[in-house]
Amino acid sequence: MKIPDTYNMRPGESPRTHSGVAVALARIRLDAFRSRENQVACAQSTHFNRNGVITLVLLFAIASGLSIF
């Protein structure tokens, strides 16, 4: 479980608590992820949402106009 020595163990790392079990599982999964030789990265991209900006500006203009009148 890769538990650190008992003198330097933080309360959240105790295997007797739910958080300690979660930490142990997270460390096991992180080590398994790092040990994989074939790591495939996720593709990412960003797109400018022109329609969203136009809608936002239009709604802001309508709200501003209604608050004045």
CYANA upper distance limits for C-alpha pairs under 8 A (distance plus 0.5 A):
  1 MET  CA     24 ALA  CA      6.49
  1 MET  CA     28 ILE  CA      8.19
  2 LYS  CA     24 ALA  CA      7.78
  3 ILE  CA      9 MET  CA      8.35
  3 ILE  CA     13 GLU  CA      7.96
  3 ILE  CA     24 ALA  CA      8.28
  4 PRO  CA      8 ASN  CA      7.35
  4 PRO  CA      9 MET  CA      6.41
  5 ASP  CA      9 MET  CA      6.67
  9 MET  CA     13 GLU  CA      6.79
  9 MET  CA     14 SER  CA      7.57
 10 ARG  CA     14 SER  CA      7.56
 11 PRO  CA     20 GLY  CA      8.33
 12 GLY  CA     17 THR  CA      7.78
 12 GLY  CA     19 SER  CA      5.98
 12 GLY  CA     20 GLY  CA      5.68
 12 GLY  CA     23 VAL  CA      8.27
 13 GLU  CA     17 THR  CA      8.27
 13 GLU  CA     19 SER  CA      7.26
 13 GLU  CA     20 GLY  CA      4.59
 13 GLU  CA     21 VAL  CA      8.00
 13 GLU  CA     23 VAL  CA      6.89
 13 GLU  CA     24 ALA  CA      8.13
 14 SER  CA     19 SER  CA      8.18
 14 SER  CA     20 GLY  CA      5.22
 14 SER  CA     21 VAL  CA      8.05
 15 PRO  CA     20 GLY  CA      5.24
 15 PRO  CA     21 VAL  CA      5.89
 15 PRO  CA     24 ALA  CA      8.26
 16 ARG  CA     20 GLY  CA      7.19
 16 ARG  CA     21 VAL  CA      7.88
 17 THR  CA     21 VAL  CA      6.92
 18 HIS  CA     22 ALA  CA      6.74
 19 SER  CA     23 VAL  CA      6.63
 20 GLY  CA     24 ALA  CA      6.72
 21 VAL  CA     25 LEU  CA      6.69
 22 ALA  CA     26 ALA  CA      6.55
 23 VAL  CA     27 ARG  CA      6.65
 24 ALA  CA     28 ILE  CA      6.72
 25 LEU  CA     29 ARG  CA      6.64
 26 ALA  CA     30 LEU  CA      6.49
 27 ARG  CA     31 ASP  CA      6.56
 28 ILE  CA     32 ALA  CA      6.70
 29 ARG  CA     33 PHE  CA      6.57
 30 LEU  CA     34 ARG  CA      6.63
 31 ASP  CA     35 SER  CA      6.55
 32 ALA  CA     36 ARG  CA      7.02
 49 ASN  CA     53 VAL  CA      7.00
 50 ARG  CA     54 ILE  CA      6.71
 51 ASN  CA     55 THR  CA      6.59
 52 GLY  CA     56 LEU  CA      6.57
 53 VAL  CA     57 VAL  CA      6.63
 54 ILE  CA     58 LEU  CA      6.54
 55 THR  CA     59 LEU  CA      6.55
 56 LEU  CA     60 PHE  CA      6.58
 57 VAL  CA     61 ALA  CA      6.62
 58 LEU  CA     62 ILE  CA      6.72
 59 LEU  CA     63 ALA  CA      6.56
 60 PHE  CA     64 SER  CA      6.52
 61 ALA  CA     65 GLY  CA      6.54
 62 ILE  CA     66 LEU  CA      6.61
 63 ALA  CA     67 SER  CA      6.61
 64 SER  CA     68 ILE  CA      6.88
 65 GLY  CA     69 PHE  CA      7.04
